[in-house]
Amino acid sequence: MRQALVNENADLVSQNDKYIMRMTGDETLGKAELDNFIDPESCYPVIATTSKLLSTGVDVQTCRLIVLDQRIQSLSAFKQIIGRGTRIQEDYGKFYFTIIDFKKATELFADPDFDGDPVQVYEPTLVDPPIPPEEPPDDGGTIVDPEPPTGRVKYVVDDVEVSVVAERVQYYGKDGKLITESLKDFTRKNVLKEYDSLDSFLRSWSRAEKKQAIIEELNEQGALLDALAEDVGRNYDPFDLVCHVAFDQPPLTRRERANNVRKRDYFAKYGEKARAVLDALLDKYADAGIEQIEDLGILKVQPIDRFGTPLEIVRLFGGREKYLAALKELESQIYAAA
C-alpha cells in the first residue's frame, strides 16, 4: 500500500522521504516516526499506512482523512478506528474529517446514537465526480421499497421494478485465482493443510504467545476468516470459526465464552481493582475479539483507562510480567471447554 502511494506522489516524496510512512508493529523505522505523526507541529509524516497500530490509544489531533481497506467485524473496533479523526483542533483549523471506505464498514456499522443520521448519502458511479452535488438528486438512483414483502425484496431503479433472482459471491485465493468451491469448503481445505487434526490446532492455539499470530498465519494460508465471519456469523471468534468449519465443532459466540469465564469465578484470586480490569477486558473481548485485548494499547481505551494509566494498571497485578501472565490465564479461561 505504501509503495503504491509513493508511486502516485513521487513529487512530494522526493521532497521528503517521510511524506508517506508504513507504521506497523514490525516496522521499526515507521514506529519511530509515530510521535512525529501525532505531533501537530511536525510536518512529516503526512500519510501513514497501518494495520492496527493506530486503532487504539493514539491521539492524532489533526487527522483529516481515514481510509478503510480492511473488513471490520465489530462496532467497537470501528468506533476506535474512526476515533482517530473525530478530534477537533481549532488552532490548526481541524473541524471535520473524511472517511474513504472500500469495505462498506460505514454501512455495516451505521449507529445514529454514535454519529447521528447522515446529512446526505452520495454513491457516485465510475463517471460521477467524487464530491457530491450541492443538493441531493431529486430522481434516479436506487430506491428500496420502504415496506418490502417478506419474501423476495422489490427494488425500483429509474421507475422500473426489478427483483434479485439469485446472488452469488466469489472470492480470490492468495494465488489470485478465483475460488470455485464454497467458502466453507475452501477454508476447511486450507486449515487442514496447516493443522491435520483438531488436537493439532488446539495445541498451537494454546501455545501461541499471541493468538493474533495464528490468525494472521491462517489468513496467509488462504483461510479468509473475515469473509467466513460474514458467512457464519460476526459474533464468533476466529477460534470458533476454524473449529466449526474445519473440525465440525459447535461454535460459541464471544459473549457466550465471556459469560462462561464469569461463571467459573476465576477472578476471585485477584484484588478488587485487578478483577475489575480483567472484567473490562473480558467485555472488550466479547465486543471486539481476542486481538483487541492482546494489544497493550487497550489499557488506554475507555472504560479501562478509568483505572489509571497503563503503568498504574499493570502495577495492580504486580508489574508488567504478572499482568501479561494474568492476561495469558484469562485467554486460557476464554478458550477452556465449557
C-alpha positions in Angstrom: 0.0 0.0 0.0 2.8 2.5 0.9 4.6 1.8 -2.3 1.5 2.4 -4.4 1.0 5.7 -2.6 4.7 6.6 -3.1 4.4 5.9 -6.8 1.4 8.2 -7.1 3.0 11.0 -5.0 6.6 10.8 -6.3 7.0 14.6 -6.4 6.0 15.0 -2.7 8.1 12.0 -1.6 11.1 13.4 -3.4 10.9 16.5 -1.2 11.0 14.3 2.0 11.0 10.5 2.0 9.0 10.6 5.3 6.0 12.1 3.5 4.4 8.5 3.5 5.4 6.1 6.2 4.4 2.5 6.9 3.6 2.1 10.6 3.1 -1.4 11.8 4.3 -3.4 14.8 7.2 -4.9 12.9 8.3 -1.7 11.1 11.0 -0.1 13.3 11.5 2.9 11.1 7.8 3.7 10.8 7.2 3.2 14.6 10.0 5.6 15.3 8.0 8.3 13.4 4.8 7.7 15.3 5.3 10.6 17.7 6.0 13.0 14.8 2.9 11.8 13.0 0.8 12.6 16.1 2.5 16.0 16.8 0.5 18.8 15.1 3.7 20.9 14.9 5.5 18.3 12.9 5.4 18.5 9.1 6.2 14.8 8.4 4.9 12.1 8.1 1.8 13.3 6.3 0.3 9.9 5.4 0.6 6.7 7.5 -0.3 3.2 6.2 -1.0 0.9 9.0 -2.8 -2.3 10.1 -3.9 -1.8 13.8 -1.0 0.3 15.3 -3.2 3.4 15.2 -6.5 1.8 16.1 -6.5 2.4 19.8 -4.8 4.6 22.3 -3.3 7.1 19.8 -4.5 10.7 19.7 -3.9 12.1 16.2 -5.4 15.5 16.8 -5.2 16.8 13.2 -6.1 13.6 11.3 -8.3 14.7 8.4 -8.6 11.5 6.4 -9.2 7.9 7.3 -9.1 5.3 4.6 -10.6 1.9 5.4 -9.3 -1.0 3.3 -10.0 -4.0 5.6 -13.1 -5.8 6.9 -14.0 -4.7 10.4 -16.1 -7.1 12.4 -17.1 -5.1 15.5 -18.8 -1.8 16.1 -16.3 -1.1 19.0 -13.3 -1.6 16.7 -14.9 0.6 14.1 -15.5 3.4 16.6 -11.9 3.2 17.8 -10.5 3.5 14.3 -12.8 6.4 13.4 -12.0 8.0 16.7 -8.6 8.9 15.3 -10.3 11.5 13.2 -13.0 12.9 15.5 -10.7 15.2 17.4 -11.3 18.9 16.8 -8.2 21.1 16.9 -9.3 24.7 16.3 -5.7 26.1 16.5 -4.9 24.1 13.3 -8.2 24.5 11.5 -9.3 20.9 12.1 -13.1 20.9 12.4 -14.0 17.8 10.4 -12.6 14.7 8.8 -13.3 12.5 5.8 -13.7 8.7 5.6 -13.0 6.8 2.4 -14.4 3.3 2.8 -13.5 0.5 0.4 -15.1 -2.3 2.5 -18.5 -0.8 3.4 -17.7 -0.7 7.1 -19.6 2.6 7.5 -22.7 0.9 6.0 -22.4 -2.1 8.4 -21.9 0.0 11.5 -24.2 2.9 11.0 -25.2 4.0 14.5 -27.4 7.1 14.9 -26.6 7.2 18.6 -22.9 7.5 17.7 -22.8 9.9 14.8 -26.5 10.9 14.1 -28.4 10.3 10.9 -26.5 11.0 7.6 -27.0 14.5 6.2 -26.6 13.2 2.7 -26.0 9.8 1.1 -24.0 10.0 -2.1 -22.9 6.9 -4.1 -21.1 8.0 -7.2 -20.7 5.8 -10.2 -17.5 5.5 -12.1 -18.3 8.5 -14.2 -19.6 10.7 -11.4 -17.3 13.2 -9.5 -16.2 12.0 -6.0 -17.6 15.2 -4.4 -21.4 15.2 -4.0 -23.6 17.9 -5.6 -24.8 20.8 -3.6 -28.3 19.3 -3.4 -29.2 15.6 -3.4 -30.7 14.5 -6.7 -34.5 14.5 -6.9 -34.8 11.4 -9.0 -32.8 8.5 -10.4 -30.6 6.2 -8.3 -31.9 3.2 -6.4 -34.9 3.3 -4.1 -35.7 0.3 -1.9 -39.4 -0.3 -1.2 -39.9 1.0 2.4 -42.0 -2.0 3.2 -40.6 -4.9 1.3 -42.5 -8.2 1.2 -41.5 -11.0 3.5 -40.3 -13.0 0.5 -38.3 -11.5 -2.4 -37.2 -7.9 -2.0 -38.5 -5.5 -4.6 -36.4 -2.6 -5.9 -37.2 0.3 -8.2 -34.5 1.7 -10.4 -35.5 4.7 -12.6 -39.2 3.8 -12.3 -38.5 0.2 -13.5 -39.3 -2.5 -10.9 -36.6 -5.2 -10.6 -36.0 -8.2 -8.3 -32.9 -10.1 -7.2 -33.4 -13.6 -8.5 -30.2 -15.0 -7.1 -27.0 -13.8 -5.5 -23.5 -15.3 -6.0 -20.4 -14.3 -4.1 -17.0 -15.3 -5.3 -13.6 -14.9 -3.8 -10.0 -14.8 -5.0 -7.4 -17.0 -3.2 -3.9 -15.8 -2.2 -2.7 -17.1 -5.6 -5.0 -14.6 -7.4 -7.2 -17.5 -8.8 -11.0 -17.4 -8.5 -12.3 -19.8 -5.9 -14.9 -22.0 -7.4 -15.9 -24.0 -4.3 -17.9 -22.9 -1.3 -16.2 -20.6 1.1 -16.6 -23.2 3.9 -15.0 -26.0 1.9 -12.2 -23.7 0.7 -11.5 -22.7 4.3 -11.6 -26.2 5.6 -9.2 -27.4 3.0 -6.7 -24.6 3.8 -6.9 -25.1 7.5 -6.3 -28.8 7.2 -3.1 -28.1 5.2 -1.7 -26.5 8.3 -3.5 -28.5 11.1 -4.3 -32.1 10.3 -6.5 -32.6 13.4 -8.4 -30.6 16.0 -5.8 -31.5 18.6 -3.1 -30.1 16.5 -4.9 -26.8 16.1 -5.8 -26.6 19.8 -2.1 -27.2 20.8 -0.9 -24.4 18.5 -3.6 -22.1 19.7 -2.9 -22.6 23.4 0.9 -22.3 23.0 0.8 -19.2 20.9 2.1 -16.1 22.7 -0.4 -14.1 20.8 -3.5 -15.5 19.1 -3.2 -12.8 16.5 -0.1 -14.7 15.2 -2.2 -17.8 14.5 -5.0 -15.7 12.9 -2.5 -14.0 10.6 -0.9 -17.3 9.7 -4.3 -18.8 8.8 -5.2 -15.7 6.7 -1.8 -16.1 4.9 -2.7 -19.8 4.2 -5.9 -18.6 2.5 -8.4 -19.2 5.2 -10.3 -15.9 4.5 -11.5 -15.6 8.1 -13.1 -12.2 7.6 -15.2 -13.4 4.8 -16.1 -16.5 6.8 -17.3 -14.4 9.7 -19.7 -12.7 7.3 -21.0 -16.1 6.2 -21.1 -17.9 9.6 -21.6 -15.0 12.0 -19.8 -11.9 13.1 -20.2 -12.7 16.8 -17.9 -15.7 16.5 -14.2 -15.7 17.4 -11.7 -16.9 14.7 -11.1 -19.8 17.0 -14.7 -20.9 16.8 -14.9 -20.3 13.1 -12.0 -22.6 12.5 -13.2 -25.3 14.9 -16.7 -25.2 13.5 -15.9 -25.1 9.8 -12.7 -27.3 9.7 -13.4 -29.7 12.5 -17.3 -29.7 12.8 -17.3 -28.4 16.4 -20.3 -26.5 17.7 -19.3 -22.8 17.9 -19.8 -20.4 20.8 -20.2 -16.7 20.4 -17.6 -14.4 22.1 -20.3 -13.3 24.5 -21.1 -16.9 25.4 -17.4 -17.5 26.1 -17.1 -14.4 28.2 -20.1 -15.5 30.3 -18.6 -19.0 30.8 -15.5 -17.4 32.2 -17.5 -15.4 34.7 -19.4 -18.5 35.9 -16.2 -20.1 36.9 -15.4 -17.4 39.5 -11.9 -17.2 38.0 -11.4 -13.6 39.1 -11.6 -14.4 42.9 -7.9 -14.7 43.4 -7.2 -11.1 42.3 -7.6 -7.9 44.2 -10.8 -5.8 43.6 -9.3 -3.3 41.1 -7.4 -6.1 39.2 -10.7 -8.1 39.0 -12.4 -5.0 37.6 -9.7 -4.6 34.9 -10.0 -8.3 33.9 -13.8 -8.0 33.8 -13.5 -4.9 31.5 -11.0 -6.8 29.3 -13.5 -9.7 29.1 -16.2 -7.2 27.9 -13.7 -5.9 25.3 -13.1 -9.5 24.1 -16.9 -10.2 23.8 -17.3 -7.0 21.8 -14.2 -6.8 19.6 -12.3 -10.1 19.8 -9.1 -11.5 21.1 -6.8 -9.3 19.0 -8.0 -6.2 20.9 -7.2 -7.4 24.4 -3.7 -8.7 23.4 -2.7 -5.2 22.5 -1.3 -3.2 25.5 -2.8 -0.1 23.9 -6.2 -1.4 25.1 -5.3 -0.1 28.6 -5.6 3.5 27.2 -9.1 2.9 25.9 -12.4 3.6 27.7 -13.6 2.2 30.1 -10.3 0.6 31.1 -8.5 3.9 31.2 -10.6 4.9 34.2 -8.4 2.5 36.4 -5.4 4.7 35.7 -2.5 4.9 33.3 -1.2 1.7 31.7 1.7 1.8 34.2 -0.7 2.1 37.1 -2.9 -0.7 35.7 -0.1 -3.2 35.3 1.0 -2.3 38.9 -2.4 -3.6 40.1 -1.1 -7.0 39.1 2.4 -6.6 40.5 4.1 -5.4 37.3 4.2 -5.9 33.5 5.2 -9.6 33.6 2.4 -10.5 36.1 -0.1 -8.5 34.1 0.8 -10.4 30.9 0.6 -13.7 32.9 -2.9 -12.8 34.1 -3.9 -11.9 30.5 -2.5 -15.3 29.3 -4.5 -17.1 32.0 -7.6 -15.1 31.0 -7.2 -16.3 27.4 -6.9 -19.9 28.7 -10.1 -19.4 30.5 -11.8 -18.0 27.5 -10.9 -21.0 25.3 -11.4 -23.6 28.0 -14.0 -26.3 27.3 -17.4 -25.2 28.5 
